[in-house]
Amino acid sequence: MEPNDPQLRELLREWQTPAVSPELEARMLRPRRSWSSFLLYGYIRVPVPVVYCLLALAIFAGWRLSTRTSPSVPCVADCNHALTGAC
């Protein structure tokens, strides 16, 4: 096929696009929802690997927070020995 094919140019001039259906036009031109409606009913698509990574990160963070030890408090017996001077 040549880039300057006269038959092709003539055919393209005669070609008409199909009419747009009213349903399609209504879906494309419908009014947008408000932000409050989006916050209640909207959704954001996230790839599955991203969800798995976030889930693994949340599990790891929960594990790390649960294994932290509180600062050690001296035992009452140790305090008594320190006060009396007995070791």
Gaussian input, Z-matrix of N, CA and C with variables (Angstrom, degrees):
# hf/3-21g

backbone

0 1
 N
 C     1     B1
 C     2     B2     1     A1
 N     3     B3     2     A2     1     D1
 C     4     B4     3     A3     2     D2
 C     5     B5     4     A4     3     D3
 N     6     B6     5     A5     4     D4
 C     7     B7     6     A6     5     D5
 C     8     B8     7     A7     6     D6
 N     9     B9     8     A8     7     D7
 C    10    B10     9     A9     8     D8
 C    11    B11    10    A10     9     D9
 N    12    B12    11    A11    10    D10
 C    13    B13    12    A12    11    D11
 C    14    B14    13    A13    12    D12
 N    15    B15    14    A14    13    D13
 C    16    B16    15    A15    14    D14
 C    17    B17    16    A16    15    D15
 N    18    B18    17    A17    16    D16
 C    19    B19    18    A18    17    D17
 C    20    B20    19    A19    18    D18
 N    21    B21    20    A20    19    D19
 C    22    B22    21    A21    20    D20
 C    23    B23    22    A22    21    D21
 N    24    B24    23    A23    22    D22
 C    25    B25    24    A24    23    D23
 C    26    B26    25    A25    24    D24
 N    27    B27    26    A26    25    D25
 C    28    B28    27    A27    26    D26
 C    29    B29    28    A28    27    D27
 N    30    B30    29    A29    28    D28
 C    31    B31    30    A30    29    D29
 C    32    B32    31    A31    30    D30
 N    33    B33    32    A32    31    D31
 C    34    B34    33    A33    32    D32
 C    35    B35    34    A34    33    D33
 N    36    B36    35    A35    34    D34
 C    37    B37    36    A36    35    D35
 C    38    B38    37    A37    36    D36
 N    39    B39    38    A38    37    D37
 C    40    B40    39    A39    38    D38
 C    41    B41    40    A40    39    D39
 N    42    B42    41    A41    40    D40
 C    43    B43    42    A42    41    D41
 C    44    B44    43    A43    42    D42
 N    45    B45    44    A44    43    D43
 C    46    B46    45    A45    44    D44
 C    47    B47    46    A46    45    D45
 N    48    B48    47    A47    46    D46
 C    49    B49    48    A48    47    D47
 C    50    B50    49    A49    48    D48
 N    51    B51    50    A50    49    D49
 C    52    B52    51    A51    50    D50
 C    53    B53    52    A52    51    D51
 N    54    B54    53    A53    52    D52
 C    55    B55    54    A54    53    D53
 C    56    B56    55    A55    54    D54
 N    57    B57    56    A56    55    D55
 C    58    B58    57    A57    56    D56
 C    59    B59    58    A58    57    D57
 N    60    B60    59    A59    58    D58
 C    61    B61    60    A60    59    D59
 C    62    B62    61    A61    60    D60
 N    63    B63    62    A62    61    D61
 C    64    B64    63    A63    62    D62
 C    65    B65    64    A64    63    D63
 N    66    B66    65    A65    64    D64
 C    67    B67    66    A66    65    D65
 C    68    B68    67    A67    66    D66
 N    69    B69    68    A68    67    D67
 C    70    B70    69    A69    68    D68
 C    71    B71    70    A70    69    D69
 N    72    B72    71    A71    70    D70
 C    73    B73    72    A72    71    D71
 C    74    B74    73    A73    72    D72
 N    75    B75    74    A74    73    D73
 C    76    B76    75    A75    74    D74
 C    77    B77    76    A76    75    D75
 N    78    B78    77    A77    76    D76
 C    79    B79    78    A78    77    D77
 C    80    B80    79    A79    78    D78
 N    81    B81    80    A80    79    D79
 C    82    B82    81    A81    80    D80
 C    83    B83    82    A82    81    D81
 N    84    B84    83    A83    82    D82
 C    85    B85    84    A84    83    D83
 C    86    B86    85    A85    84    D84
 N    87    B87    86    A86    85    D85
 C    88    B88    87    A87    86    D86
 C    89    B89    88    A88    87    D87
 N    90    B90    89    A89    88    D88
 C    91    B91    90    A90    89    D89
 C    92    B92    91    A91    90    D90
 N    93    B93    92    A92    91    D91
 C    94    B94    93    A93    92    D92
 C    95    B95    94    A94    93    D93
 N    96    B96    95    A95    94    D94
 C    97    B97    96    A96    95    D95
 C    98    B98    97    A97    96    D96
 N    99    B99    98    A98    97    D97
 C   100   B100    99    A99    98    D98
 C   101   B101   100   A100    99    D99
 N   102   B102   101   A101   100   D100
 C   103   B103   102   A102   101   D101
 C   104   B104   103   A103   102   D102
 N   105   B105   104   A104   103   D103
 C   106   B106   105   A105   104   D104
 C   107   B107   106   A106   105   D105
 N   108   B108   107   A107   106   D106
 C   109   B109   108   A108   107   D107
 C   110   B110   109   A109   108   D108
 N   111   B111   110   A110   109   D109
 C   112   B112   111   A111   110   D110
 C   113   B113   112   A112   111   D111
 N   114   B114   113   A113   112   D112
 C   115   B115   114   A114   113   D113
 C   116   B116   115   A115   114   D114
 N   117   B117   116   A116   115   D115
 C   118   B118   117   A117   116   D116
 C   119   B119   118   A118   117   D117
 N   120   B120   119   A119   118   D118
 C   121   B121   120   A120   119   D119
 C   122   B122   121   A121   120   D120
 N   123   B123   122   A122   121   D121
 C   124   B124   123   A123   122   D122
 C   125   B125   124   A124   123   D123
 N   126   B126   125   A125   124   D124
 C   127   B127   126   A126   125   D125
 C   128   B128   127   A127   126   D126
 N   129   B129   128   A128   127   D127
 C   130   B130   129   A129   128   D128
 C   131   B131   130   A130   129   D129
 N   132   B132   131   A131   130   D130
 C   133   B133   132   A132   131   D131
 C   134   B134   133   A133   132   D132
 N   135   B135   134   A134   133   D133
 C   136   B136   135   A135   134   D134
 C   137   B137   136   A136   135   D135
 N   138   B138   137   A137   136   D136
 C   139   B139   138   A138   137   D137
 C   140   B140   139   A139   138   D138
 N   141   B141   140   A140   139   D139
 C   142   B142   141   A141   140   D140
 C   143   B143   142   A142   141   D141
 N   144   B144   143   A143   142   D142
 C   145   B145   144   A144   143   D143
 C   146   B146   145   A145   144   D144
 N   147   B147   146   A146   145   D145
 C   148   B148   147   A147   146   D146
 C   149   B149   148   A148   147   D147
 N   150   B150   149   A149   148   D148
 C   151   B151   150   A150   149   D149
 C   152   B152   151   A151   150   D150
 N   153   B153   152   A152   151   D151
 C   154   B154   153   A153   152   D152
 C   155   B155   154   A154   153   D153
 N   156   B156   155   A155   154   D154
 C   157   B157   156   A156   155   D155
 C   158   B158   157   A157   156   D156
 N   159   B159   158   A158   157   D157
 C   160   B160   159   A159   158   D158
 C   161   B161   160   A160   159   D159
 N   162   B162   161   A161   160   D160
 C   163   B163   162   A162   161   D161
 C   164   B164   163   A163   162   D162
 N   165   B165   164   A164   163   D163
 C   166   B166   165   A165   164   D164
 C   167   B167   166   A166   165   D165
 N   168   B168   167   A167   166   D166
 C   169   B169   168   A168   167   D167
 C   170   B170   169   A169   168   D168
 N   171   B171   170   A170   169   D169
 C   172   B172   171   A171   170   D170
 C   173   B173   172   A172   171   D171
 N   174   B174   173   A173   172   D172
 C   175   B175   174   A174   173   D173
 C   176   B176   175   A175   174   D174
 N   177   B177   176   A176   175   D175
 C   178   B178   177   A177   176   D176
 C   179   B179   178   A178   177   D177
 N   180   B180   179   A179   178   D178
 C   181   B181   180   A180   179   D179
 C   182   B182   181   A181   180   D180
 N   183   B183   182   A182   181   D181
 C   184   B184   183   A183   182   D182
 C   185   B185   184   A184   183   D183
 N   186   B186   185   A185   184   D184
 C   187   B187   186   A186   185   D185
 C   188   B188   187   A187   186   D186
 N   189   B189   188   A188   187   D187
 C   190   B190   189   A189   188   D188
 C   191   B191   190   A190   189   D189
 N   192   B192   191   A191   190   D190
 C   193   B193   192   A192   191   D191
 C   194   B194   193   A193   192   D192
 N   195   B195   194   A194   193   D193
 C   196   B196   195   A195   194   D194
 C   197   B197   196   A196   195   D195
 N   198   B198   197   A197   196   D196
 C   199   B199   198   A198   197   D197
 C   200   B200   199   A199   198   D198
 N   201   B201   200   A200   199   D199
 C   202   B202   201   A201   200   D200
 C   203   B203   202   A202   201   D201
 N   204   B204   203   A203   202   D202
 C   205   B205   204   A204   203   D203
 C   206   B206   205   A205   204   D204
 N   207   B207   206   A206   205   D205
 C   208   B208   207   A207   206   D206
 C   209   B209   208   A208   207   D207
 N   210   B210   209   A209   208   D208
 C   211   B211   210   A210   209   D209
 C   212   B212   211   A211   210   D210
 N   213   B213   212   A212   211   D211
 C   214   B214   213   A213   212   D212
 C   215   B215   214   A214   213   D213
 N   216   B216   215   A215   214   D214
 C   217   B217   216   A216   215   D215
 C   218   B218   217   A217   216   D216
 N   219   B219   218   A218   217   D217
 C   220   B220   219   A219   218   D218
 C   221   B221   220   A220   219   D219
 N   222   B222   221   A221   220   D220
 C   223   B223   222   A222   221   D221
 C   224   B224   223   A223   222   D222
 N   225   B225   224   A224   223   D223
 C   226   B226   225   A225   224   D224
 C   227   B227   226   A226   225   D225
 N   228   B228   227   A227   226   D226
 C   229   B229   228   A228   227   D227
 C   230   B230   229   A229   228   D228
 N   231   B231   230   A230   229   D229
 C   232   B232   231   A231   230   D230
 C   233   B233   232   A232   231   D231
 N   234   B234   233   A233   232   D232
 C   235   B235   234   A234   233   D233
 C   236   B236   235   A235   234   D234
 N   237   B237   236   A236   235   D235
 C   238   B238   237   A237   236   D236
 C   239   B239   238   A238   237   D237
 N   240   B240   239   A239   238   D238
 C   241   B241   240   A240   239   D239
 C   242   B242   241   A241   240   D240
 N   243   B243   242   A242   241   D241
 C   244   B244   243   A243   242   D242
 C   245   B245   244   A244   243   D243
 N   246   B246   245   A245   244   D244
 C   247   B247   246   A246   245   D245
 C   248   B248   247   A247   246   D246
 N   249   B249   248   A248   247   D247
 C   250   B250   249   A249   248   D248
 C   251   B251   250   A250   249   D249
 N   252   B252   251   A251   250   D250
 C   253   B253   252   A252   251   D251
 C   254   B254   253   A253   252   D252
 N   255   B255   254   A254   253   D253
 C   256   B256   255   A255   254   D254
 C   257   B257   256   A256   255   D255
 N   258   B258   257   A257   256   D256
 C   259   B259   258   A258   257   D257
 C   260   B260   259   A259   258   D258

   B1=1.4440
   B2=1.5294
   B3=1.2780
   B4=1.4595
   B5=1.5173
   B6=1.3227
   B7=1.4634
   B8=1.5272
   B9=1.3093
   B10=1.4638
   B11=1.5242
   B12=1.2999
   B13=1.4633
   B14=1.5352
   B15=1.3295
   B16=1.4702
   B17=1.5290
   B18=1.3283
   B19=1.4707
   B20=1.5338
   B21=1.3152
   B22=1.4593
   B23=1.5214
   B24=1.3080
   B25=1.4644
   B26=1.5285
   B27=1.3006
   B28=1.4793
   B29=1.5228
   B30=1.3200
   B31=1.4578
   B32=1.5321
   B33=1.3198
   B34=1.4659
   B35=1.5237
   B36=1.2939
   B37=1.4741
   B38=1.5299
   B39=1.3103
   B40=1.4672
   B41=1.5287
   B42=1.3238
   B43=1.4642
   B44=1.5171
   B45=1.3135
   B46=1.4686
   B47=1.5280
   B48=1.2959
   B49=1.4685
   B50=1.5153
   B51=1.3372
   B52=1.4580
   B53=1.5295
   B54=1.3101
   B55=1.4674
   B56=1.5258
   B57=1.3199
   B58=1.4632
   B59=1.5242
   B60=1.3208
   B61=1.4640
   B62=1.5274
   B63=1.3164
   B64=1.4704
   B65=1.5334
   B66=1.3270
   B67=1.4606
   B68=1.5264
   B69=1.3343
   B70=1.4555
   B71=1.5193
   B72=1.2917
   B73=1.4567
   B74=1.5251
   B75=1.3275
   B76=1.4689
   B77=1.5258
   B78=1.3343
   B79=1.4624
   B80=1.5231
   B81=1.3127
   B82=1.4603
   B83=1.5238
   B84=1.2995
   B85=1.4627
   B86=1.5208
   B87=1.3235
   B88=1.4647
   B89=1.5294
   B90=1.3134
   B91=1.4667
   B92=1.5310
   B93=1.2968
   B94=1.4589
   B95=1.5237
   B96=1.3276
   B97=1.4576
   B98=1.5279
   B99=1.3173
   B100=1.4594
   B101=1.5278
   B102=1.3432
   B103=1.4646
   B104=1.5200
   B105=1.3267
   B106=1.4652
   B107=1.5298
   B108=1.2965
   B109=1.4624
   B110=1.5251
   B111=1.3277
   B112=1.4593
   B113=1.5256
   B114=1.3379
   B115=1.4664
   B116=1.5230
   B117=1.3309
   B118=1.4581
   B119=1.5248
   B120=1.3203
   B121=1.4645
   B122=1.5297
   B123=1.3268
   B124=1.4573
   B125=1.5137
   B126=1.3012
   B127=1.4589
   B128=1.5203
   B129=1.3233
   B130=1.4584
   B131=1.5192
   B132=1.2836
   B133=1.4625
   B134=1.5214
   B135=1.3284
   B136=1.4591
   B137=1.5244
   B138=1.3267
   B139=1.4750
   B140=1.5322
   B141=1.3115
   B142=1.4623
   B143=1.5303
   B144=1.3314
   B145=1.4655
   B146=1.5303
   B147=1.3082
   B148=1.4601
   B149=1.5259
   B150=1.3221
   B151=1.4605
   B152=1.5226
   B153=1.3273
   B154=1.4649
   B155=1.5276
   B156=1.3153
   B157=1.4643
   B158=1.5242
   B159=1.3236
   B160=1.4632
   B161=1.5204
   B162=1.3175
   B163=1.4628
   B164=1.5263
   B165=1.3298
   B166=1.4613
   B167=1.5275
   B168=1.3259
   B169=1.4494
   B170=1.5240
   B171=1.3301
   B172=1.4624
   B173=1.5272
   B174=1.3231
   B175=1.4710
   B176=1.5243
   B177=1.3206
   B178=1.4575
   B179=1.5292
   B180=1.3303
   B181=1.4639
   B182=1.5232
   B183=1.3176
   B184=1.4619
   B185=1.5152
   B186=1.3200
   B187=1.4686
   B188=1.5251
   B189=1.3445
   B190=1.4614
   B191=1.5251
   B192=1.3158
   B193=1.4663
   B194=1.5241
   B195=1.3242
   B196=1.4626
   B197=1.5269
   B198=1.3280
   B199=1.4585
   B200=1.5196
   B201=1.3063
   B202=1.4606
   B203=1.5206
   B204=1.3214
   B205=1.4559
   B206=1.5107
   B207=1.3060
   B208=1.4550
   B209=1.5200
   B210=1.3332
   B211=1.4597
   B212=1.5290
   B213=1.3223
   B214=1.4613
   B215=1.5270
   B216=1.3132
   B217=1.4592
   B218=1.5226
   B219=1.3292
   B220=1.4653
   B221=1.5267
   B222=1.2818
   B223=1.4500
   B224=1.5338
   B225=1.3174
   B226=1.4636
   B227=1.5258
   B228=1.3165
   B229=1.4614
   B230=1.5135
   B231=1.3138
   B232=1.4509
   B233=1.5224
   B234=1.3229
   B235=1.4625
   B236=1.5186
   B237=1.3322
   B238=1.4567
   B239=1.5150
   B240=1.3243
   B241=1.4636
   B242=1.5162
   B243=1.3007
   B244=1.4568
   B245=1.5245
   B246=1.3533
   B247=1.4444
   B248=1.5170
   B249=1.3070
   B250=1.4662
   B251=1.5064
   B252=1.3137
   B253=1.4395
   B254=1.5069
   B255=1.3259
   B256=1.4520
   B257=1.5105
   B258=1.2696
   B259=1.4685
   B260=1.4891
   A1=108.49
   A2=115.65
   A3=121.38
   A4=109.97
   A5=117.41
   A6=119.17
   A7=112.50
   A8=118.41
   A9=121.95
   A10=110.91
   A11=116.64
   A12=121.59
   A13=109.41
   A14=118.41
   A15=120.93
   A16=112.64
   A17=117.89
   A18=119.50
   A19=110.58
   A20=115.84
   A21=119.97
   A22=110.95
   A23=117.42
   A24=120.68
   A25=111.19
   A26=116.54
   A27=120.74
   A28=110.52
   A29=116.33
   A30=120.42
   A31=111.41
   A32=116.50
   A33=120.04
   A34=111.56
   A35=118.00
   A36=120.60
   A37=110.76
   A38=116.98
   A39=120.83
   A40=112.77
   A41=117.22
   A42=120.89
   A43=110.93
   A44=116.48
   A45=123.01
   A46=108.91
   A47=115.72
   A48=119.43
   A49=109.14
   A50=117.59
   A51=119.32
   A52=110.82
   A53=115.05
   A54=120.27
   A55=110.09
   A56=115.58
   A57=121.60
   A58=108.28
   A59=115.76
   A60=119.21
   A61=109.88
   A62=117.98
   A63=120.65
   A64=112.72
   A65=117.56
   A66=120.22
   A67=111.13
   A68=115.71
   A69=119.89
   A70=110.34
   A71=116.81
   A72=120.42
   A73=110.90
   A74=117.32
   A75=120.57
   A76=110.76
   A77=117.19
   A78=119.66
   A79=111.53
   A80=117.07
   A81=120.42
   A82=112.33
   A83=117.45
   A84=120.73
   A85=113.51
   A86=118.35
   A87=119.96
   A88=109.84
   A89=116.19
   A90=118.97
   A91=111.09
   A92=115.81
   A93=120.71
   A94=110.73
   A95=115.28
   A96=120.75
   A97=109.60
   A98=115.53
   A99=119.83
   A100=109.45
   A101=116.22
   A102=120.57
   A103=111.27
   A104=116.73
   A105=118.47
   A106=110.18
   A107=117.28
   A108=120.38
   A109=110.36
   A110=116.82
   A111=120.22
   A112=110.66
   A113=117.28
   A114=120.23
   A115=111.58
   A116=117.22
   A117=120.00
   A118=112.81
   A119=117.20
   A120=120.80
   A121=114.24
   A122=118.19
   A123=120.82
   A124=112.64
   A125=115.06
   A126=121.14
   A127=108.73
   A128=114.63
   A129=121.92
   A130=106.51
   A131=116.94
   A132=120.52
   A133=109.59
   A134=115.24
   A135=122.01
   A136=107.68
   A137=117.63
   A138=119.32
   A139=111.02
   A140=116.60
   A141=122.47
   A142=112.05
   A143=121.54
   A144=119.29
   A145=113.20
   A146=117.55
   A147=120.64
   A148=109.79
   A149=117.35
   A150=121.12
   A151=110.05
   A152=117.84
   A153=121.11
   A154=110.98
   A155=117.91
   A156=120.95
   A157=111.07
   A158=117.57
   A159=120.45
   A160=111.41
   A161=117.08
   A162=121.10
   A163=110.39
   A164=117.41
   A165=120.76
   A166=110.84
   A167=117.57
   A168=121.46
   A169=111.16
   A170=117.27
   A171=121.00
   A172=110.87
   A173=117.51
   A174=120.69
   A175=110.05
   A176=117.78
   A177=121.41
   A178=110.86
   A179=116.89
   A180=120.32
   A181=110.50
   A182=117.97
   A183=120.78
   A184=111.89
   A185=116.71
   A186=120.62
   A187=110.36
   A188=116.40
   A189=119.92
   A190=111.43
   A191=116.88
   A192=119.54
   A193=111.36
   A194=117.12
   A195=119.56
   A196=111.94
   A197=118.97
   A198=120.64
   A199=112.85
   A200=118.25
   A201=119.86
   A202=109.24
   A203=115.19
   A204=119.63
   A205=109.00
   A206=115.66
   A207=119.62
   A208=108.53
   A209=117.40
   A210=118.35
   A211=109.30
   A212=114.95
   A213=118.50
   A214=110.63
   A215=114.46
   A216=122.02
   A217=106.25
   A218=116.80
   A219=117.22
   A220=111.37
   A221=114.95
   A222=122.04
   A223=109.39
   A224=116.96
   A225=121.61
   A226=110.14
   A227=115.96
   A228=119.59
   A229=110.26
   A230=117.70
   A231=120.64
   A232=110.33
   A233=118.14
   A234=121.50
   A235=110.36
   A236=117.79
   A237=121.35
   A238=110.54
   A239=116.85
   A240=119.58
   A241=109.70
   A242=117.70
   A243=119.87
   A244=110.66
   A245=117.28
   A246=120.11
   A247=112.42
   A248=118.13
   A249=121.40
   A250=112.55
   A251=114.93
   A252=118.50
   A253=113.78
   A254=117.81
   A255=121.42
   A256=109.40
   A257=117.04
   A258=121.22
   A259=110.01
   D1=131.30
   D2=179.91
   D3=-86.73
   D4=149.87
   D5=177.88
   D6=-67.18
   D7=-27.79
   D8=-178.09
   D9=-110.03
   D10=45.56
   D11=-178.05
   D12=-75.72
   D13=116.65
   D14=-177.46
   D15=-66.64
   D16=-34.28
   D17=179.15
   D18=-65.87
   D19=-40.76
   D20=179.19
   D21=-65.48
   D22=-41.67
   D23=177.43
   D24=-60.85
   D25=-42.86
   D26=179.47
   D27=-64.22
   D28=-42.45
   D29=178.60
   D30=-63.25
   D31=-40.03
   D32=178.97
   D33=-68.03
   D34=-32.18
   D35=177.22
   D36=-68.17
   D37=-34.73
   D38=-178.45
   D39=-79.57
   D40=-22.11
   D41=-174.72
   D42=-68.31
   D43=134.47
   D44=178.58
   D45=-115.70
   D46=139.09
   D47=177.68
   D48=-74.00
   D49=148.34
   D50=178.10
   D51=-68.91
   D52=152.63
   D53=-179.67
   D54=-69.33
   D55=147.50
   D56=179.44
   D57=-81.84
   D58=130.82
   D59=179.51
   D60=-71.68
   D61=149.55
   D62=179.49
   D63=-62.22
   D64=-32.64
   D65=179.71
   D66=-65.24
   D67=-42.30
   D68=179.44
   D69=-65.31
   D70=-43.78
   D71=179.78
   D72=-63.01
   D73=-39.46
   D74=179.32
   D75=-66.09
   D76=-39.46
   D77=179.45
   D78=-67.97
   D79=-37.70
   D80=-177.45
   D81=-76.75
   D82=-30.73
   D83=-174.78
   D84=-106.28
   D85=13.09
   D86=-179.93
   D87=-69.53
   D88=152.72
   D89=-179.38
   D90=-67.22
   D91=146.39
   D92=-179.68
   D93=-76.74
   D94=154.08
   D95=178.23
   D96=-75.80
   D97=157.43
   D98=177.33
   D99=-78.53
   D100=167.87
   D101=-179.92
   D102=-64.40
   D103=-36.78
   D104=-179.85
   D105=-65.89
   D106=-36.71
   D107=176.62
   D108=-66.99
   D109=-38.71
   D110=177.77
   D111=-63.91
   D112=-40.17
   D113=-179.52
   D114=-65.42
   D115=-30.12
   D116=-179.50
   D117=-87.44
   D118=-39.44
   D119=-171.27
   D120=-120.20
   D121=-4.45
   D122=-175.21
   D123=-80.21
   D124=170.72
   D125=177.19
   D126=-149.64
   D127=157.54
   D128=177.74
   D129=-123.19
   D130=126.70
   D131=179.88
   D132=-80.01
   D133=129.90
   D134=-179.35
   D135=-128.02
   D136=133.38
   D137=178.06
   D138=-61.50
   D139=145.98
   D140=-176.73
   D141=-58.29
   D142=-42.78
   D143=178.75
   D144=-59.41
   D145=-34.03
   D146=177.71
   D147=-65.78
   D148=-41.63
   D149=178.01
   D150=-62.46
   D151=-42.60
   D152=178.95
   D153=-63.31
   D154=-41.45
   D155=178.67
   D156=-64.47
   D157=-42.87
   D158=178.09
   D159=-64.98
   D160=-38.49
   D161=177.79
   D162=-65.21
   D163=-44.53
   D164=178.20
   D165=-63.10
   D166=-39.43
   D167=178.13
   D168=-64.38
   D169=-41.26
   D170=178.61
   D171=-65.49
   D172=-41.10
   D173=178.27
   D174=-64.94
   D175=-43.94
   D176=179.52
   D177=-62.93
   D178=-44.17
   D179=179.48
   D180=-63.63
   D181=-40.89
   D182=177.03
   D183=-63.20
   D184=-39.22
   D185=178.96
   D186=-66.01
   D187=-43.75
   D188=-179.31
   D189=-65.28
   D190=-39.05
   D191=179.60
   D192=-70.00
   D193=-31.81
   D194=-177.90
   D195=-78.65
   D196=-21.06
   D197=-178.10
   D198=-94.87
   D199=-0.47
   D200=178.41
   D201=-69.96
   D202=139.97
   D203=178.44
   D204=-99.74
   D205=145.93
   D206=177.33
   D207=-78.23
   D208=158.45
   D209=178.66
   D210=-58.98
   D211=137.96
   D212=-175.32
   D213=-70.01
   D214=135.89
   D215=178.46
   D216=-102.07
   D217=132.35
   D218=-179.16
   D219=-63.21
   D220=145.18
   D221=-179.45
   D222=-69.57
   D223=150.30
   D224=179.82
   D225=-62.43
   D226=-36.62
   D227=179.00
   D228=-64.39
   D229=-37.97
   D230=178.81
   D231=-67.17
   D232=-35.80
   D233=178.06
   D234=-65.72
   D235=-40.72
   D236=-179.96
   D237=-64.56
   D238=-39.89
   D239=179.02
   D240=-66.42
   D241=-37.44
   D242=-178.52
   D243=-69.61
   D244=-35.95
   D245=-179.36
   D246=-72.10
   D247=-37.79
   D248=-177.85
   D249=-85.70
   D250=-14.23
   D251=-179.09
   D252=82.53
   D253=2.26
   D254=179.19
   D255=-86.55
   D256=131.29
   D257=178.34
   D258=-117.85

